[in-house]
């Protein structure tokens, strides 16, 4: 099916994910303290069970163990940086989802049943054995689906930043997972790119090691 392939556009290599399955492409190596930067845009194709839903993908980080331990039997345990097409009510790029028994703390406010990141709010636990599940990004910074959007993921010693087009969508901390008895730190792992029933393209994928987490004000200068 060539679910994952590399194509050329104007002489530039681009990762093409055709969207025909629920699955992932993941790194051979594990990463701990790093700055990941890439660009994405969605194609036109959608497949069951999401033909009537927004185009969706994701960057899953600190991924460990075997694939298939999640609800959809498709991915490894890890933390999700949501990748979503703009202009829908199903979420935005930069949102957070826990995969399998992942846990993390986010400063968030609750409105009805929805949690949204707010830098001034108290920390709330998300994921396994916690009150929160999905956490919405502070705002939609995503370009239209036919245009390239730049994403950055910065991880340092259990803290992470989700950045969309140079804007901080969310700050997260105390990454861990629940082993059935206690929370275990989850501060390193492989990086997965999701195939989730929508055609998506990724390019300019860059990663570098870091030795500190930049402050929020420095990032958005």
N, C-alpha and C positions, 0 to 999 in steps of 0.2 A: 504493500500500500504506500510505501515511501512517506510514512507519517511525518518523519523528520528528514529534511533534506537541505542542502545548501544550493542556492541559486545565485545568479548574477543579475544585478540591475545597474545599468550604466557602468558596468565593469566592477561593481562593488559586491562583495560576498554578503549574502543575506540568508539567515536561517529561516526556512519556511516550515511551519507546522500546519499540516492540512486540516486538523480538527476532527478527523473521522473517528477518533476513539477518546476515551478517558485514559490518560497516561502521562508520562513525563520523560524528559531528557535530563539526565543529571551528570554532574561533574564526576570525574574519576577521583579527584582529590577532595579532601575536606579542608574547609577554610574556617578561620577563627576571627581574627581582627582584620577587617578589610573594608575597602570602598569599592563597590560594584556600580558600574555605570553602563547603561545601554539605552537603545531606542527601540520602540515598537510601534506597529500600526496593525489594525485588523484588516483582513481581506473581506470577501463577500460571502463565503460559504458558511453555513451553519448546519448542524446535524442533530438528530435525536440524542438525548432527551431535551435539548435546548433550542429547538427550532423556533419556538415562540418567545424566547428569552434573549436578554442582552448578550452580546459576544463577550466571552470571559476567558481569562487565562490567569497566570499567577507566577510569582517568583517565590519558591519555597526554600527557606534558608535554615541553617543549623539542622539539616535533614540527616536522620540516623536510622539504622536498621534496614529492614526489608520493605520494598514497595508493596502496597496493598493492605496496609494496616488501618487505613482511614475508612470512613463511611462508604465511600464509593469503590473500595478495594483497588485503588489506583496509585496511591502515593505513599511516600515514607512519612513517618512522624516528623514534624517540623513546624516552623512559623511561616505564615503566608502574608506576603505583600501582594495584595489584590491587583490584578491588571484587568481593567474593565473598559468597555467602550463608553464614550461620553454620551450625555443626553438621555439617560434612562433613570428610572427610579429604583434600580436594583443595586446601586452602589457606584463607587468611583475608584479609580486607580489610587492606591495608597491605603485603602481599607485594610483591616486586619482580620484574619480568620485563623483559628487554631486547627492544626491538622493532627488527627488522632489524639493522643493524650498531652499535647503541648499546652504550656501555660505561659502567661506573661502578665506584667502589670502595665497599665496605661492610665494616664490622667484623663478622665472622661466624665461627662455629664449624661445623666439618663433622662430621656424624654419619652414618656409612655414606655414602650419596650425597646427603645433604640438608644444605644450608647454612642456618643460622638466625642472624639478627642477634643480636649480643651486644656491648654497648657497650664491654666490656673486652677484646674480642678484637683481633687484628691485622687490618689492612685486607687485603681480598682483591679481586682484579679480577673483575668480572662482565660478561658480554656477549661481543661479538665478540673473538676472539683472546685470550680469558682463560679461566682454569680454571673459573670459576663461571658458571652460567646463571640459574636461578631462586634467589631468596633468600627464605626464610620470615621473616615478621614475628616479633618477640620473643614475642608471645602473641596470643590471640584476644580482641579488645575489641569485637567486632561484636554488635549487638542481633539478636534473632530476625528472620527475613526479613520478617515482616509489620509490623515496627516501623521507624521512621525511625532511621538511624544517621548521625551527624555525622562528616564527613571534613574534614581540613584538609591542604593541601599548601603548604609554605613553601619557596620557592626563592630562593637568593641566591648569585650568582657561582659556579655549578657545584656548590653544596651544596644538599641538599634534606632535608626532614623529612616523613615520612608519619605523620599523626596520626589516630587513630580514637577517637572519643568522648573527646577530651581527653587520650588516652594516646599516648605516642610509640611507634609500632610499629617504626620504623626511621629511622636517620640515614644519609645517603648523601653521597658527595663525589666530586670530580674527574669530573664528567659529561663524556663525550666520545663520539665515534663513530670507527669504523675505516674509513678510505677505501680500504683495500686495501694501503696502504703505511705509514701512520702514524696515530696517534690525533690527532683534531682536537677542540678544546674544543666542547662542546655546552651552551651556557649560556642559550639563549633559543629561543623557538619558539612555535608555536601549541599550543593545548590541545584534545585530542580526548576525546570521551566515546564509549566503545565500545558498539556493538550486537553482541552475541555469543550469539545464539540463546536469549536469555532476556529476558522482559519486565522492565523496570526503570523506576523513577520517580526523578527528581531535582528538588529544589526549593531555595529560599533560596540560590541561587548568588551568591556575593559574591567580589569580587577587589579587592585594593588593593595599591598599590606600597609596597615597603619599602626601607629603606636600610641594614639590617643583619640578620643572622640571629640570632634570639633564642637564648639558652642553653637547654639541655634542662631545667635545673632550674626556670627561669622559666615554661616552658610548662606544666609539670605541677603548678604550685602550686594 
